[in-house]
Amino acid sequence: QVQLVESGGGLVQAGGSLRLSCAASGNIFNINFMGWYRQAPGKQRELVASLTSAGSTRYADSVKGRFTISRDNAKNTVYLQMNSLKPEDTAVYYCAVGERIYYPSYWGQGTQVTVST
């Protein structure tokens, strides 16, 4: 089992920045995929950014150039740096990890990000 604890969400004005953190604990040795997803009210959940154990990253078109996913192996933590935030970035953000690429098995509890105009 893997436990994920997210933090860093909140309310920010458009153009501002936030950094989300996702601390992992438990059996993390076989984790090959780490992703940040988001779900806005009335919309489907979408993959925002992902990072594999090989170091490959992938971003949704809507956040390219603004968001950066990274990890700190010593802290077992994955980050999502979000810059130039827009109101359309408002959503609940979830951290998810797993052994299979793009098929995470473990999810965090979610953290709310609200971007005001």
N, C-alpha and C positions, 0 to 999 in steps of 0.2 A: 504494500500500500504506500501511496504517496500523499502527503498532505501539502496543500498550497494555501498560503495566506497572502492576500493582496493588500496593498495600501497605496496611498498617494492620490486618490481621487479627490474631487472637490469642485468648487465653483470658481470659474475664472472668466475674465472678460475675453472677448474675441481678440485674437492677436497674441494672447498670453501663452504661457507654457505650463506644463505639468509633467511630473515624472512618476509613473506607476512602478511599483515594485511587487515582485511575486517571490516569496521565500518558500523554498521547498524543503521538506523533511521526509524521512522514511526511506524506503527502498528506491533511491534515485539513481542507482548505478546503471540501469539499463535505459535511461531516458535518452532518446535520440531526437525528439521533437519538442520544441517549446513554442507556444503561440499565444498571441493576444487576440481575442475576439471581442466583438462588441454587438450589442443589441439595443436598438432604439425602439421606443414605443411604436407598436404597429408594424414593425419591420422584422425581417428575418435576421438571425444572427449571421455575422460575416467575419471572416478572418481578416484581421487588420495587418498583422505582421507575424512572421515566423522565423525561427532560427533552428537549424539542425545541429547535431553534435559535430558535424563536419565543418560547420561555420557558414553554411549557406543561408542567406536571408531572402525573404520575399515579402513584398508589401502590396497592399491593395492600391490600385491606381489613385484612389481618392486621398491617400496619405503620403504618397511618394514625395520625397524631398522635405517632408515636415516631421515625420515620425522616424524614430530609430530604435530598433530592438537590440539589446545587448545582454550579456550575462557576466556574472562574477562567480567563477567556480569556487573560490575560497569561501564565499558566503552562500553558495547554493541559491543564488537569487537571479532572477531575470527581470530586466527593466524595459520599460517603454517610455522613451523620452518623446514628448509631444510638444512641438513648437508651432507657432502660427496657428493656433487653434481657431476653429470656426464653429459657429452655432450648430452646423450639421454634424459636428463631431460629438454632440451630446448623446450619451448612451451609457448603459452599464457595460463596463469593460471586464472581461473574464480572462484569467490566465489559464492555460491548459497545457498539459504535457503528456507524453506517452512514448512508447517504444516505436510505434509505427508512424512514419512520416504522414502528417496531415490527418491522422486518426488518433487524437489524444484520448487517453483513458481516464485522466484525472483533471478535475476542474476546481478552480477556486470559487469562492463565494460571490465574487463580483464586487466591483467598486464603481460608484456613480461618478461620472464626469459630466458636468453641466457647463456649457459655454454660453455666456450671455452676450447680447449685442451691445 
